[in-house]
Amino acid sequence: MKLRMILKRRVLGVRAVALVLAVAVIAACTGCDSNSTKLASSGILAQAAELTGEVEEPDIGSSTFRNGYLSYALTLFSKVYAENDGSTVMSPLSVMYALGMAENGAEGETLADFEKVFGVSREEMNRILSGIIAWTESNKKLNVANSLWIKDGFAESVKQDFLKRCSEGYRATVFKTAFDEKTLEDVNKWISDNTDKMIPKMLDSLPAGTEMMLVNAILFDQKWDKPFKKENTKKGEPFLDKNGNKIREVDLMHGGATNYYYRDALCTSVDKYYEDGDFYFRILVPEAGVGVEDLMAALTAEYWTRIGDYANRKEALVTLEMPSFSYETKVGDMEAMLQEMGLARAFGPGADFTGICDGGLCIDKVIHKARIELNEEGTRAAAATVVTMKATAVAPPEEEITVRADHPFVYAIMYQGIPVFLGTYE
């Protein structure tokens, strides 16, 4: 006799926090070639290196990169969540790519700070990040694009070894430009083109004193392996807070997920795969009386690993009920968060970026924006990060369960055990 366990969850106010963590596979989109953008006023100083030979998928799970990334990603996500009001989405992977280019010019104690925050050596991080770009590009699954924008008059000071590391390892296109209104248009267009217009306008202005910008854009576009049937979507279902009080009404999609679930006193978690078989959506639905804020406080690398370990999961016929949603988050002041995490030196007069140039240089601004659109057919998610730098003179089982996400929850788009996007829906 089959036992059917139905989680009667309150539809909580959806404060969706989406975090794009490191390695999601994104389906290729039309017009998302980082080398194809036609820019009005910016000259190309160096082209992104071309892929040659057979490309192998990076083995993230067995590398030291995974644990370091999880700790960094979840810490940053928790800080973004705490500062944001409502549903939140971000991509720690996008931020890592942009900061990783800066790290390639860091030396001494500044380099040591980067390696401590990311929990991995520069060499190992470069190997994995380069491998992700090469593999996803060759398989047309995820669009990862990087670029450097260097101000006229400063370009001559930038060391060729640094430009080579970025153009070869990160496949970054290097632009030399005047940093005027046309440059602002060009950067926004480059990001729009490489996110399939999901982020049409990233910057409103260029920070004063900027000598260089390091820019990343990521686009994920995949259909579900087993789509939700629209005729099964339940209309006008209550979405509740952790105490069971109705916040609003939502439409709950209804369909299958993987036949394994994780459950403890804080949450129930299941995965749902995308059609490519490499990326999957992970949802963490809080238990009764538990809020997203309580779950977020427990999200450490160790807890995330425990949730994902199939030795800790039970087998069941899983039905997933969750709302469709779309929203975006912009983080315009990520500098304080990163300094709290251990990168304070990189933002001040003591920064050592002599791998970029011999003169004083430090990070000024870190701007991040992400958007997610999830429905019965699949998921589209995009993120962009801009790091500006300035002179330091200024510095079939028997059991069946239904996981009903009718209240705020945490989710992620996953690849090889790491979240490429992290989010909350509230």
Secondary structure, DSSP 8 states (H G I E B T S, - for coil): --EEEE----------EEEE-S-------TT--TTT---SS-EEEE------S-------TTSTHHHHHHHHHHHHHHHHHHHSSSSEEE-HHHHHHHHHHHHTT--HHHHHHHHHHHTS-HHHHHHHHHHHHHHHHHHTSEEEEEEEEEETTTGGGS-HHHHHHHHHHS-EEEEEE--SHHHHHHHHHHHHHHTTTSSS---SS--TTEEEEEEEEEEEEEEBSS---GGG-EEEEEEE-TTS-EEEEEEEEEEE--SEEEE-SSEEEEEEEBTTSSEEEEEEEE-TT--HHHHHHT--HHHHHHHH-GGG-EE-EEEEEEE-EEEEEEES--HHHHIIIIIGGGGSTT---TTT-SS-EEEEEEEEEEEEEE-SSEEEEEEEEEEEEEETTT---SEEEEEE--S-EEEEEEETTEEEEEEEE-
